[in-house]
Amino acid sequence: MTENADLQSVLDRAAAGGRITPEEALELYRSAPLHALGQAADAVRRRRYGSIAHIATYIIERNINYTNSCVTACKFCAFYAPPKSDKVWTRPLEDILRRCAETVELGGTQIMFQGGHHPDYGVEYYEEHFSAIKKAFPQLVIHSLGASEIEHMSRISGVSAEEAIRRIHAAGLDSFAGAGAELLPARPRTAIAPLKESGERWLEIMEIAHSLGVESTSTMLMGTGETNAERIEHLRMIRDVQDRTGGFRAFIPYTYQPENNHLKGRTQATIFEYLRMIAIARLFLDNVAHIQGSWLTVGKEAGQLSLHYGADDLGSVMLEENVVSSAGARHRSNRMELIDLIRKAGRVPAQRATTYEHLLVHDDPANDPVDDRVVSHISSTAIEGGTAHPELKLIDAG
Ligand code: SF4
């Protein structure tokens, strides 16, 4: 049997729903023809979604950044400021609540509370903020934070990770956004985030969360110098935990943005590598339901293509984003455009909830939403003066 025939038989097995090994995934990722890889991944997506496979989803959400003060100093990060720096800012609770109110007004259903590892913010800070948000806006889902924040806040408060998760869940956290996964294998993780917890610890905390009924998504930061084998190892680590917990709702790879950080000059992941990753994730992560395309970091056309390489979701209209835009992501969109992009990629668009239920299926263009204020903003803090819609009344961080 030739090498190509071997590759084809692995691809056929994966497309038919069979489990592939990490070694086989690496071989496919390296060597399978791009279109064949995409076709196999799309076959798996179609089988998984059956009668609703013609739909691709999006969500309306807002990232709310509560502080940029951070003791962890990841080398790829363009958002943080060291705690003693005069660039540090924190957002008062009333400002956070106003941003939540705007999110509700614009039809947003989810907030991502996102910030640095502030040296003074323990469990109590998050309890106070989440309970205030839930009290004022019970309809908003708090899909936020990740294992890194849990590790940090539990250390500040002197409690276990389990207690920290229980308490912030009781205060209002609905699910974890899976931030801080970056790259889970030790070598690339230490190279870009030497002060972050290990990949094993990140997964251990997610596993604790899942056992407490707090589900999460999982992410991967591509393109900071990691090898193909390390990318596949990242997927293996997630799949192994998922076999035990089933708590990862989605996998979201996104590409490193090279501006304003200490890794400047490293090679970014190409669109080609990104699409191969979307496809291999759909094939390898046979136990994760949703694979998300990220138009924000790879652009709209690559986002559309991802829907043909195994992705079933195109991310969000992000009413505010400050983190990846600080590092150079400049793609902007709005709800009407996102609906149009999905439709022109050959799918029926649907607005979804955090838990992926369809809230509104846009099956008739005549009934499309027309509110032109539902726009993805690159940020009130990432760019001097911001690009915020005036009606949103976003304020400068200063
Ligand atoms: S990625 Fe997060 S933890 Fe790392 S420096 Fe930036 S804000 Fe801090």
Residues whose N, C-alpha, C, O or C-beta is under 5 A from the ligand:
A	BS01	SF4	C70 T72 A73 C74 C77 Y80 G115 G116 H117
